């Protein structure tokens, strides 16, 4: 919105300082008039020598008082201009950083020196905001690049299958339809995962009481057929842990963790344990699974979008699109919680979701 350019803050402060100085001068003159000159008589005083009366004092004092007031106003303006410039210098730096940020440069920081005051607190908050925005923009840029690549892959596969079928007179229509159906299902799963991830980021959900122990039992029950096919034993237990949040999103969170724990087991006798805890530091869901040894460097990137672990070589069914842990972390953060990944020494992973206790009784 276009606005008329008014008087600068520095000039307004300088005028204000000069006004305060002038007011103090006028008050001083008023004090002299009221408490000093009124006791001097206005008629001529015959004392054998010249004694000035009130009119004489006023005529002698007025020019000097006028020049003194002019000097005070000038000094007030000059001093106010200098003081306002020093006071507003941090604000100018913050404004310059904000202008650079508006132009797309998010790497610039204010970094005010000196002890903490209101301006430095504002600068620190602004720097922290820029840091979060820069990290978020970089994450979104990387996510968009990965998402476009992942979405292009099933489309390219479909196009290749159709081109091959078009030039092959002996094409197997049933096999082509089956393969296209698999590719289409994978593309739909990826699109739904992206939408769910976006929903978790926006926090557009209604809060309601959700028992994590019941959510864990439902997730395990839904994934038992997959675990049976892979020869993985799944155990579920723990104590009731009621949090405030979206039942659908928390169900998706636990389902993703259990699904990942099942498909990343290396042996047919693998194990998955799901436990809920009510601890002094908060409520927790812990999903532990056997599997390949995961290095600490690998654990740090597993929660990034489209990062896949080492799946078993049993075909590509239920491999996933690399968004399971990313979605789980975003859902936990949307509920003011956190997701912690810890590698097991003998192979596998321990995933802990910490969620806060609901406010109120």
Beta strands, then each sheet from edge to edge (+ up, - down):
strand 1: 208-211
strand 2: 233-238
strand 3: 242-245
strand 4: 271-279
strand 5: 282-289
strand 6: 338-343
strand 7: 349-355
sheet 1: 1+ 3-
sheet 2: 2+ 4+ 5- 7+ 6-
end
